[in-house]
Amino acid sequence: MEIYFTGIVIAISTFLIIGFFHPIVIKAEYYTGTHLWWVFLLVGIVSMAAALFIENPLISSVIGVFGASSLWGIGELFSQKKRVQKGWFPMNPKRKHEYES
């Protein structure tokens, strides 16, 4: 009986990539607000396009998950803005917030 680790490696990679994006979204909103959403879009599109041309299924999957997580990060960036407005996360006192009066 042979054991294949591809699925487990993809699962662990997905978990780590999502964990990687969580603090990045929080820090991006804290320091720049939602202004960097386009960076997440660009990284996501480039990563997912690159995954189409990578023959190795493991590497292609991990790059695809990275790209999809970057695209998901756009929505999370705007959700983080709402969480800050509700007081669930701290506002950066050194930057002007577009939702302050």
C-alpha positions as CSV (number, residue, x, y, z in Angstrom):
1,M,0.0,0.0,0.0
2,E,1.4,3.4,-1.0
3,I,0.7,6.6,1.0
4,Y,0.3,9.9,-0.9
5,F,0.9,13.1,1.0
6,T,-0.3,15.6,-1.7
7,G,-3.7,16.2,-0.1
8,I,-2.2,16.6,3.4
9,V,0.4,19.0,2.1
10,I,-2.2,21.1,0.3
11,A,-4.4,21.1,3.4
12,I,-1.6,22.2,5.7
13,S,-0.5,24.8,3.1
14,T,-4.0,26.2,2.9
15,F,-4.2,26.5,6.6
16,L,-0.9,28.3,6.8
17,I,-1.7,30.6,3.9
18,I,-5.0,31.6,5.5
19,G,-3.2,32.2,8.8
20,F,-0.6,34.3,6.9
21,F,-3.3,36.5,5.4
22,H,-5.2,37.1,8.6
23,P,-2.6,39.5,10.2
24,I,-1.7,41.0,6.8
25,V,-5.3,42.1,6.3
26,I,-5.5,43.6,9.9
27,K,-2.2,45.4,9.5
28,A,-3.1,46.7,6.0
29,E,-6.3,48.2,7.2
30,Y,-4.6,49.6,10.3
31,Y,-1.9,51.4,8.4
32,T,-3.6,52.3,5.0
33,G,-7.3,51.6,5.4
34,T,-8.8,50.0,2.4
35,H,-6.6,51.8,-0.1
36,L,-4.5,48.7,-0.8
37,W,-7.3,46.5,-2.0
38,W,-5.9,46.7,-5.5
39,V,-2.6,45.1,-4.4
40,F,-4.6,42.1,-3.1
41,L,-6.4,42.0,-6.5
42,L,-3.2,42.1,-8.5
43,V,-1.5,39.4,-6.3
44,G,-4.5,37.2,-6.6
45,I,-4.9,37.5,-10.3
46,V,-1.2,37.0,-11.0
47,S,-1.0,34.0,-8.6
48,M,-4.1,32.3,-10.0
49,A,-2.9,32.9,-13.6
50,A,0.5,31.5,-12.7
51,A,-1.1,28.4,-11.2
52,L,-2.6,27.7,-14.7
53,F,0.9,27.3,-16.1
54,I,2.6,25.2,-13.4
55,E,2.7,21.5,-14.3
56,N,3.3,20.2,-10.8
57,P,-0.1,19.7,-9.2
58,L,1.2,20.4,-5.6
59,I,2.9,23.6,-6.4
60,S,0.0,24.7,-8.7
61,S,-2.5,24.0,-6.0
62,V,-0.6,26.0,-3.4
63,I,-0.1,29.0,-5.7
64,G,-3.8,28.8,-6.6
65,V,-4.8,28.7,-2.9
66,F,-2.5,31.7,-2.3
67,G,-4.1,33.6,-5.1
68,A,-7.6,32.8,-4.0
69,S,-6.7,33.8,-0.4
70,S,-5.4,37.1,-1.7
71,L,-8.7,37.7,-3.6
72,W,-10.7,36.7,-0.4
73,G,-8.5,39.2,1.4
74,I,-10.1,42.1,-0.5
75,G,-13.5,41.3,1.1
76,E,-11.8,40.8,4.5
77,L,-10.1,44.2,4.2
78,F,-13.5,45.9,3.8
79,S,-14.9,43.7,6.6
80,Q,-12.0,44.7,8.8
81,K,-12.9,48.4,8.2
82,K,-16.4,47.7,9.6
83,R,-14.9,45.8,12.6
84,V,-12.8,48.8,13.3
85,Q,-15.8,51.1,13.0
86,K,-17.6,48.9,15.5
87,G,-14.7,49.2,17.9
88,W,-13.8,45.5,17.7
89,F,-10.3,46.4,16.6
90,P,-8.2,49.5,17.3
91,M,-8.1,52.5,15.0
92,N,-4.7,53.9,14.0
93,P,-4.6,57.3,15.7
94,K,-1.8,58.4,13.3
95,R,-3.9,58.3,10.1
96,K,-7.1,60.0,9.0
97,H,-10.1,57.7,8.8
98,E,-12.5,58.2,6.0
99,Y,-15.4,57.4,8.2
100,E,-14.6,59.9,10.9
101,S,-16.4,63.2,10.9
